């Protein structure tokens, strides 16, 4: 598969390194992300050389290991946004430029991403899978919002 970084296909040098690599992809968000990478890889051949390089730079950025479920969820939302644009055959912001680093990743709202998804997206993608993914992300948006509000209250 062209979309996966080369490091994933390499054999680990040390015995313990493999176990550590597996832990990176243990959460539900990581399993979803692997499916999203597959969807990106399927559509990558439809783009010209320059757009492929941009997409690959974003794949490289998105495959940097994430520490928290919040960052993994955000990574998955970027992947969904990219897939939607790939299905429609046109890259838009932020994917019109090469990804330079983690500073390129702003926090996304599942609600906003859901609003961007096109009819064509739902026709080509297994709707039930993505419906669950988006609904889980919207619920997480609400939980994060509640946590921020409660942590911002001044304790006397």
VMD Tcl script that builds the backbone (N, CA, C; Angstrom):
set m [mol new atoms 468]
animate dup $m
set s [atomselect $m all]
$s set {name element resname resid chain x y z} {
  {N N UNK 1 A 0.851 -1.168 0.000}
  {CA C UNK 1 A 0.000 0.000 0.000}
  {C C UNK 1 A 0.899 1.234 0.000}
  {N N UNK 2 A 0.658 2.134 -0.855}
  {CA C UNK 2 A 1.502 3.300 -1.041}
  {C C UNK 2 A 1.350 4.314 0.090}
  {N N UNK 3 A 0.208 4.349 0.780}
  {CA C UNK 3 A -0.063 5.397 1.747}
  {C C UNK 3 A 0.691 5.242 3.057}
  {N N UNK 4 A 1.076 4.033 3.405}
  {CA C UNK 4 A 1.729 3.829 4.685}
  {C C UNK 4 A 3.188 4.231 4.628}
  {N N UNK 5 A 3.690 4.829 5.718}
  {CA C UNK 5 A 5.101 5.189 5.736}
  {C C UNK 5 A 5.982 3.949 5.685}
  {N N UNK 6 A 7.175 4.091 5.127}
  {CA C UNK 6 A 8.080 2.959 4.973}
  {C C UNK 6 A 8.417 2.301 6.300}
  {N N UNK 7 A 8.504 3.081 7.375}
  {CA C UNK 7 A 8.900 2.550 8.671}
  {C C UNK 7 A 7.945 1.474 9.180}
  {N N UNK 8 A 6.683 1.518 8.775}
  {CA C UNK 8 A 5.714 0.518 9.221}
  {C C UNK 8 A 6.040 -0.846 8.617}
  {N N UNK 9 A 6.587 -0.865 7.404}
  {CA C UNK 9 A 6.891 -2.122 6.736}
  {C C UNK 9 A 8.241 -2.708 7.130}
  {N N UNK 10 A 9.056 -1.953 7.859}
  {CA C UNK 10 A 10.374 -2.435 8.227}
  {C C UNK 10 A 10.296 -3.370 9.430}
  {N N UNK 11 A 11.187 -4.348 9.448}
  {CA C UNK 11 A 11.285 -5.239 10.587}
  {C C UNK 11 A 11.923 -4.489 11.749}
  {N N UNK 12 A 11.447 -4.695 12.971}
  {CA C UNK 12 A 12.057 -4.018 14.107}
  {C C UNK 12 A 13.467 -4.546 14.355}
  {N N UNK 13 A 14.362 -3.665 14.809}
  {CA C UNK 13 A 15.737 -4.059 15.051}
  {C C UNK 13 A 15.882 -4.801 16.364}
  {N N UNK 14 A 15.082 -4.442 17.371}
  {CA C UNK 14 A 15.161 -5.079 18.668}
  {C C UNK 14 A 13.848 -5.780 18.951}
  {N N UNK 15 A 13.898 -6.845 19.762}
  {CA C UNK 15 A 12.703 -7.597 20.097}
  {C C UNK 15 A 11.662 -6.758 20.808}
  {N N UNK 16 A 12.055 -5.912 21.735}
  {CA C UNK 16 A 11.112 -5.098 22.498}
  {C C UNK 16 A 10.526 -3.959 21.675}
  {N N UNK 17 A 11.231 -3.536 20.646}
  {CA C UNK 17 A 10.758 -2.432 19.827}
  {C C UNK 17 A 9.423 -2.768 19.171}
  {N N UNK 18 A 9.251 -4.016 18.735}
  {CA C UNK 18 A 8.004 -4.418 18.103}
  {C C UNK 18 A 6.839 -4.266 19.063}
  {N N UNK 19 A 7.033 -4.691 20.318}
  {CA C UNK 19 A 5.970 -4.570 21.315}
  {C C UNK 19 A 5.602 -3.109 21.537}
  {N N UNK 20 A 6.606 -2.232 21.553}
  {CA C UNK 20 A 6.340 -0.807 21.715}
  {C C UNK 20 A 5.585 -0.257 20.511}
  {N N UNK 21 A 5.946 -0.696 19.304}
  {CA C UNK 21 A 5.265 -0.239 18.092}
  {C C UNK 21 A 3.811 -0.674 18.086}
  {N N UNK 22 A 3.530 -1.884 18.560}
  {CA C UNK 22 A 2.158 -2.384 18.597}
  {C C UNK 22 A 1.324 -1.542 19.553}
  {N N UNK 23 A 1.904 -1.116 20.679}
  {CA C UNK 23 A 1.170 -0.303 21.652}
  {C C UNK 23 A 0.717 1.020 21.050}
  {N N UNK 24 A 1.472 1.528 20.077}
  {CA C UNK 24 A 1.110 2.788 19.438}
  {C C UNK 24 A -0.256 2.671 18.777}
  {N N UNK 25 A -0.585 1.497 18.243}
  {CA C UNK 25 A -1.834 1.313 17.500}
  {C C UNK 25 A -2.849 0.464 18.261}
  {N N UNK 26 A -2.893 0.604 19.601}
  {CA C UNK 26 A -3.791 -0.232 20.389}
  {C C UNK 26 A -5.183 0.348 20.597}
  {N N UNK 27 A -5.337 1.644 20.609}
  {CA C UNK 27 A -6.636 2.217 20.954}
  {C C UNK 27 A -7.620 2.109 19.790}
  {N N UNK 28 A -8.891 2.331 20.089}
  {CA C UNK 28 A -9.919 2.290 19.039}
  {C C UNK 28 A -9.654 3.361 17.989}
  {N N UNK 29 A -9.131 4.505 18.425}
  {CA C UNK 29 A -8.813 5.562 17.474}
  {C C UNK 29 A -7.704 5.122 16.521}
  {N N UNK 30 A -6.766 4.335 17.034}
  {CA C UNK 30 A -5.674 3.863 16.187}
  {C C UNK 30 A -6.177 2.849 15.165}
  {N N UNK 31 A -7.070 1.969 15.584}
  {CA C UNK 31 A -7.639 1.002 14.643}
  {C C UNK 31 A -8.437 1.717 13.558}
  {N N UNK 32 A -9.196 2.728 13.947}
  {CA C UNK 32 A -9.940 3.516 12.963}
  {C C UNK 32 A -8.976 4.215 12.011}
  {N N UNK 33 A -7.882 4.718 12.562}
  {CA C UNK 33 A -6.915 5.446 11.742}
  {C C UNK 33 A -6.288 4.536 10.686}
  {N N UNK 34 A -6.015 3.298 11.043}
  {CA C UNK 34 A -5.457 2.364 10.059}
  {C C UNK 34 A -6.431 2.168 8.898}
  {N N UNK 35 A -7.727 2.086 9.200}
  {CA C UNK 35 A -8.735 1.993 8.143}
  {C C UNK 35 A -8.779 3.256 7.292}
  {N N UNK 36 A -8.633 4.402 7.943}
  {CA C UNK 36 A -8.623 5.677 7.217}
  {C C UNK 36 A -7.404 5.766 6.303}
  {N N UNK 37 A -6.243 5.304 6.788}
  {CA C UNK 37 A -5.046 5.287 5.941}
  {C C UNK 37 A -5.262 4.420 4.708}
  {N N UNK 38 A -5.955 3.325 4.880}
  {CA C UNK 38 A -6.263 2.452 3.745}
  {C C UNK 38 A -7.123 3.192 2.721}
  {N N UNK 39 A -8.134 3.925 3.188}
  {CA C UNK 39 A -8.997 4.694 2.283}
  {C C UNK 39 A -8.181 5.749 1.534}
  {N N UNK 40 A -7.252 6.394 2.221}
  {CA C UNK 40 A -6.393 7.395 1.580}
  {C C UNK 40 A -5.530 6.721 0.514}
  {N N UNK 41 A -4.941 5.582 0.867}
  {CA C UNK 41 A -4.077 4.858 -0.071}
  {C C UNK 41 A -4.795 4.430 -1.331}
  {N N UNK 42 A -6.037 4.023 -1.203}
  {CA C UNK 42 A -6.844 3.605 -2.354}
  {C C UNK 42 A -7.014 4.755 -3.344}
  {N N UNK 43 A -7.185 5.958 -2.820}
  {CA C UNK 43 A -7.481 7.118 -3.667}
  {C C UNK 43 A -6.252 7.898 -4.119}
  {N N UNK 44 A -5.097 7.572 -3.585}
  {CA C UNK 44 A -3.879 8.337 -3.875}
  {C C UNK 44 A -3.507 8.302 -5.355}
  {N N UNK 45 A -3.771 7.210 -6.044}
  {CA C UNK 45 A -3.392 7.083 -7.451}
  {C C UNK 45 A -4.171 8.024 -8.366}
  {N N UNK 46 A -5.264 8.590 -7.865}
  {CA C UNK 46 A -6.086 9.487 -8.674}
  {C C UNK 46 A -5.536 10.906 -8.760}
  {N N UNK 47 A -4.414 11.170 -8.110}
  {CA C UNK 47 A -3.888 12.530 -8.042}
  {C C UNK 47 A -2.574 12.666 -8.795}
  {N N UNK 48 A -2.284 13.889 -9.228}
  {CA C UNK 48 A -1.034 14.150 -9.931}
  {C C UNK 48 A 0.148 14.107 -8.948}
  {N N UNK 49 A 1.341 14.150 -9.499}
  {CA C UNK 49 A 2.563 14.006 -8.712}
  {C C UNK 49 A 2.650 15.037 -7.577}
  {N N UNK 50 A 2.320 16.282 -7.875}
  {CA C UNK 50 A 2.432 17.358 -6.875}
  {C C UNK 50 A 1.436 17.168 -5.734}
  {N N UNK 51 A 0.209 16.819 -6.077}
  {CA C UNK 51 A -0.790 16.580 -5.037}
  {C C UNK 51 A -0.446 15.333 -4.224}
  {N N UNK 52 A 0.095 14.312 -4.873}
  {CA C UNK 52 A 0.514 13.107 -4.145}
  {C C UNK 52 A 1.561 13.452 -3.095}
  {N N UNK 53 A 2.500 14.313 -3.457}
  {CA C UNK 53 A 3.538 14.714 -2.501}
  {C C UNK 53 A 2.938 15.467 -1.317}
  {N N UNK 54 A 1.963 16.311 -1.586}
  {CA C UNK 54 A 1.289 17.029 -0.501}
  {C C UNK 54 A 0.556 16.044 0.408}
  {N N UNK 55 A -0.174 15.128 -0.206}
  {CA C UNK 55 A -0.931 14.140 0.568}
  {C C UNK 55 A 0.023 13.287 1.403}
  {N N UNK 56 A 1.122 12.859 0.802}
  {CA C UNK 56 A 2.088 12.042 1.539}
  {C C UNK 56 A 2.703 12.815 2.704}
  {N N UNK 57 A 2.918 14.122 2.524}
  {CA C UNK 57 A 3.462 14.913 3.639}
  {C C UNK 57 A 2.462 14.953 4.798}
  {N N UNK 58 A 1.178 15.010 4.455}
  {CA C UNK 58 A 0.154 14.987 5.504}
  {C C UNK 58 A 0.060 13.612 6.145}
  {N N UNK 59 A 0.205 12.556 5.355}
  {CA C UNK 59 A 0.200 11.207 5.920}
  {C C UNK 59 A 1.360 11.060 6.897}
  {N N UNK 60 A 2.535 11.546 6.505}
  {CA C UNK 60 A 3.693 11.475 7.398}
  {C C UNK 60 A 3.430 12.224 8.699}
  {N N UNK 61 A 2.800 13.378 8.611}
  {CA C UNK 61 A 2.487 14.144 9.813}
  {C C UNK 61 A 1.464 13.408 10.677}
  {N N UNK 62 A 0.437 12.884 10.039}
  {CA C UNK 62 A -0.631 12.221 10.796}
  {C C UNK 62 A -0.194 10.898 11.413}
  {N N UNK 63 A 0.859 10.287 10.885}
  {CA C UNK 63 A 1.319 9.009 11.439}
  {C C UNK 63 A 2.340 9.186 12.559}
  {N N UNK 64 A 2.648 10.425 12.931}
  {CA C UNK 64 A 3.483 10.641 14.117}
  {C C UNK 64 A 2.680 10.139 15.319}
  {N N UNK 65 A 3.283 9.286 16.167}
  {CA C UNK 65 A 2.528 8.729 17.304}
  {C C UNK 65 A 1.916 9.817 18.192}
  {N N UNK 66 A 0.680 9.572 18.597}
  {CA C UNK 66 A -0.061 10.490 19.464}
  {C C UNK 66 A -0.097 9.920 20.876}
  {N N UNK 67 A -0.030 10.800 21.861}
  {CA C UNK 67 A -0.002 10.367 23.257}
  {C C UNK 67 A -1.377 10.193 23.882}
  {N N UNK 68 A -2.335 10.999 23.453}
  {CA C UNK 68 A -3.643 10.994 24.110}
  {C C UNK 68 A -4.746 10.646 23.122}
  {N N UNK 69 A -5.871 10.227 23.666}
  {CA C UNK 69 A -7.023 9.939 22.806}
  {C C UNK 69 A -7.530 11.194 22.118}
  {N N UNK 70 A -7.387 12.359 22.762}
  {CA C UNK 70 A -7.829 13.604 22.144}
  {C C UNK 70 A -7.023 13.904 20.889}
  {N N UNK 71 A -5.707 13.702 20.951}
  {CA C UNK 71 A -4.885 13.970 19.765}
  {C C UNK 71 A -5.113 12.909 18.701}
  {N N UNK 72 A -5.383 11.674 19.109}
  {CA C UNK 72 A -5.688 10.613 18.137}
  {C C UNK 72 A -7.004 10.899 17.430}
  {N N UNK 73 A -7.989 11.372 18.187}
  {CA C UNK 73 A -9.289 11.706 17.603}
  {C C UNK 73 A -9.125 12.845 16.604}
  {N N UNK 74 A -8.340 13.844 16.967}
  {CA C UNK 74 A -8.104 14.981 16.080}
  {C C UNK 74 A -7.394 14.522 14.805}
  {N N UNK 75 A -6.419 13.634 14.957}
  {CA C UNK 75 A -5.709 13.074 13.800}
  {C C UNK 75 A -6.702 12.384 12.869}
  {N N UNK 76 A -7.625 11.612 13.437}
  {CA C UNK 76 A -8.614 10.897 12.625}
  {C C UNK 76 A -9.544 11.864 11.897}
  {N N UNK 77 A -9.885 12.966 12.550}
  {CA C UNK 77 A -10.736 13.958 11.891}
  {C C UNK 77 A -10.022 14.574 10.700}
  {N N UNK 78 A -8.720 14.811 10.821}
  {CA C UNK 78 A -7.952 15.300 9.673}
  {C C UNK 78 A -7.967 14.275 8.542}
  {N N UNK 79 A -7.839 12.998 8.892}
  {CA C UNK 79 A -7.850 11.958 7.865}
  {C C UNK 79 A -9.203 11.895 7.163}
  {N N UNK 80 A -10.290 12.031 7.914}
  {CA C UNK 80 A -11.632 12.034 7.316}
  {C C UNK 80 A -11.788 13.238 6.389}
  {N N UNK 81 A -11.315 14.379 6.842}
  {CA C UNK 81 A -11.388 15.601 6.029}
  {C C UNK 81 A -10.614 15.398 4.724}
  {N N UNK 82 A -9.439 14.790 4.808}
  {CA C UNK 82 A -8.622 14.527 3.619}
  {C C UNK 82 A -9.325 13.547 2.681}
  {N N UNK 83 A -9.881 12.490 3.220}
  {CA C UNK 83 A -10.587 11.498 2.397}
  {C C UNK 83 A -11.753 12.153 1.660}
  {N N UNK 84 A -12.505 12.982 2.362}
  {CA C UNK 84 A -13.628 13.677 1.728}
  {C C UNK 84 A -13.160 14.498 0.531}
  {N N UNK 85 A -12.050 15.203 0.705}
  {CA C UNK 85 A -11.528 16.016 -0.394}
  {C C UNK 85 A -11.000 15.131 -1.524}
  {N N UNK 86 A -10.381 14.018 -1.171}
  {CA C UNK 86 A -9.859 13.110 -2.200}
  {C C UNK 86 A -11.003 12.496 -3.005}
  {N N UNK 87 A -12.074 12.125 -2.339}
  {CA C UNK 87 A -13.231 11.561 -3.033}
  {C C UNK 87 A -13.795 12.563 -4.036}
  {N N UNK 88 A -13.774 13.831 -3.671}
  {CA C UNK 88 A -14.307 14.880 -4.540}
  {C C UNK 88 A -13.285 15.378 -5.550}
  {N N UNK 89 A -12.069 14.812 -5.511}
  {CA C UNK 89 A -11.068 15.080 -6.540}
  {C C UNK 89 A -10.365 16.418 -6.451}
  {N N UNK 90 A -10.495 17.114 -5.328}
  {CA C UNK 90 A -9.868 18.433 -5.213}
  {C C UNK 90 A -9.406 18.653 -3.779}
  {N N UNK 91 A -8.111 18.984 -3.647}
  {CA C UNK 91 A -7.577 19.296 -2.330}
  {C C UNK 91 A -7.893 20.746 -1.979}
  {N N UNK 92 A -8.295 20.949 -0.734}
  {CA C UNK 92 A -8.567 22.278 -0.197}
  {C C UNK 92 A -7.755 22.442 1.084}
  {N N UNK 93 A -7.822 23.643 1.667}
  {CA C UNK 93 A -7.089 23.904 2.908}
  {C C UNK 93 A -7.451 22.859 3.955}
  {N N UNK 94 A -6.511 22.415 4.722}
  {CA C UNK 94 A -5.098 22.779 4.775}
  {C C UNK 94 A -4.221 21.928 3.858}
  {N N UNK 95 A -4.828 21.060 3.079}
  {CA C UNK 95 A -4.080 20.067 2.304}
  {C C UNK 95 A -3.510 20.586 0.990}
  {N N UNK 96 A -3.728 21.869 0.692}
  {CA C UNK 96 A -3.184 22.449 -0.540}
  {C C UNK 96 A -1.697 22.764 -0.403}
  {N N UNK 97 A -1.186 22.673 0.823}
  {CA C UNK 97 A 0.236 22.918 1.087}
  {C C UNK 97 A 0.828 21.693 1.746}
  {N N UNK 98 A 2.137 21.561 1.646}
  {CA C UNK 98 A 2.826 20.469 2.328}
  {C C UNK 98 A 2.726 20.681 3.831}
  {N N UNK 99 A 2.533 19.591 4.564}
  {CA C UNK 99 A 2.518 19.664 6.018}
  {C C UNK 99 A 3.947 19.890 6.501}
  {N N UNK 100 A 4.122 20.870 7.373}
  {CA C UNK 100 A 5.457 21.201 7.855}
  {C C UNK 100 A 5.757 20.655 9.242}
  {N N UNK 101 A 4.737 20.448 10.037}
  {CA C UNK 101 A 4.975 19.963 11.388}
  {C C UNK 101 A 3.704 19.981 12.203}
  {N N UNK 102 A 3.836 19.591 13.455}
  {CA C UNK 102 A 2.670 19.488 14.324}
  {C C UNK 102 A 1.931 20.810 14.492}
  {N N UNK 103 A 2.629 21.917 14.271}
  {CA C UNK 103 A 1.966 23.224 14.377}
  {C C UNK 103 A 0.889 23.399 13.304}
  {N N UNK 104 A 0.937 22.577 12.253}
  {CA C UNK 104 A -0.088 22.629 11.207}
  {C C UNK 104 A -1.412 22.015 11.660}
  {N N UNK 105 A -1.378 21.234 12.737}
  {CA C UNK 105 A -2.581 20.551 13.208}
  {C C UNK 105 A -3.315 21.396 14.239}
  {N N UNK 106 A -4.380 22.014 13.800}
  {CA C UNK 106 A -5.263 22.771 14.693}
  {C C UNK 106 A -6.337 21.817 15.194}
  {N N UNK 107 A -6.988 22.151 16.297}
  {CA C UNK 107 A -8.055 21.300 16.817}
  {C C UNK 107 A -9.278 21.422 15.926}
  {N N UNK 108 A -9.795 20.267 15.514}
  {CA C UNK 108 A -10.980 20.222 14.657}
  {C C UNK 108 A -12.200 19.818 15.476}
  {N N UNK 109 A -13.345 20.259 15.020}
  {CA C UNK 109 A -14.613 19.885 15.631}
  {C C UNK 109 A -15.267 18.810 14.769}
  {N N UNK 110 A -15.689 17.736 15.406}
  {CA C UNK 110 A -16.363 16.666 14.665}
  {C C UNK 110 A -17.628 17.202 14.000}
  {N N UNK 111 A -18.311 18.101 14.674}
  {CA C UNK 111 A -19.533 18.685 14.109}
  {C C UNK 111 A -19.225 19.426 12.801}
  {N N UNK 112 A -18.145 20.195 12.790}
  {CA C UNK 112 A -17.771 20.933 11.574}
  {C C UNK 112 A -17.338 19.988 10.458}
  {N N UNK 113 A -16.598 18.947 10.808}
  {CA C UNK 113 A -16.164 17.976 9.791}
  {C C UNK 113 A -17.379 17.273 9.206}
  {N N UNK 114 A -18.317 16.896 10.059}
  {CA C UNK 114 A -19.536 16.228 9.587}
  {C C UNK 114 A -20.288 17.122 8.610}
  {N N UNK 115 A -20.327 18.420 8.887}
  {CA C UNK 115 A -21.020 19.367 8.014}
  {C C UNK 115 A -20.326 19.491 6.654}
  {N N UNK 116 A -19.012 19.242 6.603}
  {CA C UNK 116 A -18.261 19.339 5.348}
  {C C UNK 116 A -18.418 18.111 4.454}
  {N N UNK 117 A -18.786 16.980 5.034}
  {CA C UNK 117 A -18.840 15.736 4.260}
  {C C UNK 117 A -19.889 15.837 3.166}
  {N N UNK 118 A -19.503 15.414 1.972}
  {CA C UNK 118 A -20.378 15.521 0.813}
  {C C UNK 118 A -21.187 14.249 0.604}
  {N N UNK 119 A -22.200 14.366 -0.223}
  {CA C UNK 119 A -23.032 13.200 -0.576}
  {C C UNK 119 A -22.159 12.118 -1.204}
  {N N UNK 120 A -21.212 12.526 -2.017}
  {CA C UNK 120 A -20.321 11.586 -2.677}
  {C C UNK 120 A -19.510 10.785 -1.651}
  {N N UNK 121 A -19.130 11.450 -0.567}
  {CA C UNK 121 A -18.402 10.781 0.518}
  {C C UNK 121 A -19.237 9.615 1.056}
  {N N UNK 122 A -20.495 9.903 1.365}
  {CA C UNK 122 A -21.367 8.877 1.930}
  {C C UNK 122 A -21.692 7.769 0.925}
  {N N UNK 123 A -21.638 8.079 -0.359}
  {CA C UNK 123 A -21.881 7.060 -1.379}
  {C C UNK 123 A -20.700 6.102 -1.506}
  {N N UNK 124 A -19.487 6.604 -1.306}
  {CA C UNK 124 A -18.295 5.785 -1.516}
  {C C UNK 124 A -17.785 5.095 -0.256}
  {N N UNK 125 A -18.092 5.630 0.887}
  {CA C UNK 125 A -17.566 5.119 2.149}
  {C C UNK 125 A -18.653 4.347 2.867}
  {N N UNK 126 A -18.237 3.293 3.568}
  {CA C UNK 126 A -19.168 2.520 4.382}
  {C C UNK 126 A -19.784 3.448 5.428}
  {N N UNK 127 A -21.023 3.813 5.210}
  {CA C UNK 127 A -21.684 4.823 6.020}
  {C C UNK 127 A -21.726 4.467 7.500}
  {N N UNK 128 A -22.054 3.236 7.827}
  {CA C UNK 128 A -22.200 2.853 9.230}
  {C C UNK 128 A -20.897 3.028 10.000}
  {N N UNK 129 A -19.784 2.654 9.382}
  {CA C UNK 129 A -18.484 2.796 10.028}
  {C C UNK 129 A -18.198 4.260 10.329}
  {N N UNK 130 A -18.387 5.123 9.348}
  {CA C UNK 130 A -18.063 6.526 9.544}
  {C C UNK 130 A -19.100 7.234 10.406}
  {N N UNK 131 A -20.329 6.762 10.373}
  {CA C UNK 131 A -21.349 7.324 11.240}
  {C C UNK 131 A -20.941 7.115 12.700}
  {N N UNK 132 A -20.491 5.912 13.027}
  {CA C UNK 132 A -20.037 5.628 14.389}
  {C C UNK 132 A -18.823 6.472 14.736}
  {N N UNK 133 A -17.900 6.577 13.812}
  {CA C UNK 133 A -16.680 7.333 14.057}
  {C C UNK 133 A -16.994 8.799 14.318}
  {N N UNK 134 A -17.824 9.397 13.489}
  {CA C UNK 134 A -18.180 10.805 13.655}
  {C C UNK 134 A -19.003 11.004 14.925}
  {N N UNK 135 A -19.950 10.108 15.202}
  {CA C UNK 135 A -20.758 10.252 16.406}
  {C C UNK 135 A -19.890 10.153 17.649}
  {N N UNK 136 A -18.940 9.217 17.663}
  {CA C UNK 136 A -18.021 9.100 18.800}
  {C C UNK 136 A -17.212 10.376 18.953}
  {N N UNK 137 A -16.786 10.953 17.852}
  {CA C UNK 137 A -16.002 12.179 17.906}
  {C C UNK 137 A -16.845 13.354 18.387}
  {N N UNK 138 A -18.103 13.415 17.976}
  {CA C UNK 138 A -18.978 14.491 18.447}
  {C C UNK 138 A -19.216 14.367 19.948}
  {N N UNK 139 A -19.393 13.130 20.435}
  {CA C UNK 139 A -19.564 12.918 21.874}
  {C C UNK 139 A -18.303 13.342 22.617}
  {N N UNK 140 A -17.156 13.044 22.063}
  {CA C UNK 140 A -15.886 13.438 22.674}
  {C C UNK 140 A -15.746 14.947 22.669}
  {N N UNK 141 A -16.206 15.627 21.611}
  {CA C UNK 141 A -16.214 17.096 21.577}
  {C C UNK 141 A -16.983 17.637 22.781}
  {N N UNK 142 A -18.150 17.060 23.043}
  {CA C UNK 142 A -18.986 17.517 24.157}
  {C C UNK 142 A -18.282 17.292 25.488}
  {N N UNK 143 A -17.673 16.107 25.657}
  {CA C UNK 143 A -16.965 15.809 26.910}
  {C C UNK 143 A -15.797 16.765 27.119}
  {N N UNK 144 A -15.050 17.044 26.044}
  {CA C UNK 144 A -13.915 17.957 26.153}
  {C C UNK 144 A -14.398 19.353 26.509}
  {N N UNK 145 A -15.510 19.779 25.942}
  {CA C UNK 145 A -16.063 21.099 26.224}
  {C C UNK 145 A -16.467 21.195 27.685}
  {N N UNK 146 A -17.091 20.160 28.203}
  {CA C UNK 146 A -17.517 20.140 29.612}
  {C C UNK 146 A -16.294 20.183 30.521}
  {N N UNK 147 A -15.247 19.402 30.187}
  {CA C UNK 147 A -14.025 19.395 30.993}
  {C C UNK 147 A -13.382 20.775 31.012}
  {N N UNK 148 A -13.343 21.452 29.866}
  {CA C UNK 148 A -12.727 22.782 29.791}
  {C C UNK 148 A -13.512 23.769 30.651}
  {N N UNK 149 A -14.845 23.695 30.589}
  {CA C UNK 149 A -15.670 24.611 31.375}
  {C C UNK 149 A -15.465 24.380 32.865}
  {N N UNK 150 A -15.443 23.120 33.290}
  {CA C UNK 150 A -15.303 22.838 34.710}
  {C C UNK 150 A -13.895 23.159 35.217}
  {N N UNK 151 A -12.895 23.008 34.391}
  {CA C UNK 151 A -11.526 23.311 34.819}
  {C C UNK 151 A -11.253 24.808 34.817}
  {N N UNK 152 A -12.065 25.575 34.088}
  {CA C UNK 152 A -11.844 27.023 34.029}
  {C C UNK 152 A -12.522 27.762 35.177}
  {N N UNK 153 A -13.367 27.066 35.948}
  {CA C UNK 153 A -14.021 27.712 37.082}
  {C C UNK 153 A -12.991 27.989 38.177}
  {N N UNK 154 A -13.086 29.141 38.762}
  {CA C UNK 154 A -12.150 29.528 39.815}
  {C C UNK 154 A -12.586 28.903 41.135}
  {N N UNK 155 A -11.648 28.225 41.775}
  {CA C UNK 155 A -11.937 27.601 43.079}
  {C C UNK 155 A -11.578 28.589 44.171}
  {N N UNK 156 A -12.502 28.758 45.116}
  {CA C UNK 156 A -12.282 29.717 46.202}
  {C C UNK 156 A -12.010 28.995 47.490}
}
mol reanalyze $m
mol bondsrecalc $m
mol representation Tube
mol addrep $m
